[in-house]
Every structure is written in structure tokens, then in C-alpha cells.
Amino acid sequence: PAAVDAWIEAYSDKVGPMNGARIIARSWTDPEFKARLLDDAAAAIVDLDLHQGHLTAVENTDEVHNLVVCTLCSCYPMGLLGMAPTWYKMAAYRSRAVREPRAVLAEFGVELPAEVKVRVWDSTAELRYLVVPQRPAGTDDWTEEQLAGLVSRNAMIGTDRDLSRHMGNGS
């Protein structure tokens, strides 16, 4: 049991989310990679020895915030984000994220100005989504490894927006 618990902890907290965080950090430091990621995410991540099948990357900007949900079940890019959080699988999240995304985001501490458009992306067995969060200000001289330390699993789902509050993790 201890070995199984250790494997589950490593996969849920380290291996999986760090794969996604590596992708995000690379997109923040390599404009060509970012362009390929936003154009064809599945092909772009092969460069990092990662494979995810049908994957689309969507980018948060000052004008747009992206939120990922799977309304039918809990389709989720486990190889990039680790194990799905319990709340992601719950019917309440799956239905409310579509009906009232701003209210759901507020429950995660994400308060968006009215002028920021919220886009909700519905994952399926055939297509998964990865949110590319905005790079925090003040990280221009950070390495990819440091930047990856800022990226949370929730940011790659869209339920975390302000990564500057994680700045102590990357410097």
C-alpha cells in the first residue's frame, strides 16, 4: 500500500502537472514554440517528448480567460496535468462551469473584470484542452525550470489566473 500511495502522490503532484508546466514555461520563453503550441498543440509537444493525442492549447490574455470542463464525464489530459482533481469530476462543477463560469471561478478566487470574456471549453474523449496562462510580470530573467515552478495544475485548467502569487516557488 505504501508503494501505491507513493506512486499516486508522485503522479498527481509531480510527474503529471510538471509535464504541463514544462509546456507552459517553454511557451513563455520560446515564441516559435508558443506559436506552434497554439496552432497544433499535439504536434508541438512532441518536441518535449510528450504525447497527448488530440490536444488544443488556448491562451489567457488580458481580454480572455479560458476555463476547461468535461460536461459528460471527466475527460482530462492526465499525462500533462496529473490526476484529475476530485472537483473536476463532480457534477456540480461540470454543469455550473458552463452555466455560470464567473461564479465558479469566483469560488476558486478568480475575480474577473466584466470586460474580460470567459470562454468555456468542453473536453471530450477525442479532444482535450490545455490553458496557457499569462506569464507573470517580473519573470523576464527566470529560467524555464523556475517558470515551470509557477504553473499550477489549476492554471492549466483555468481555475487559477494570477500566478504571481506563486512567485516564491520559482525564484
Summary of the structure (lengths in Angstrom):
residues: 171
radius of gyration: 15.4
end to end distance: 35.7
largest distance: 49.8
contacts: 516
relative contact order: 0.19
helix: 50%
strand: 13%
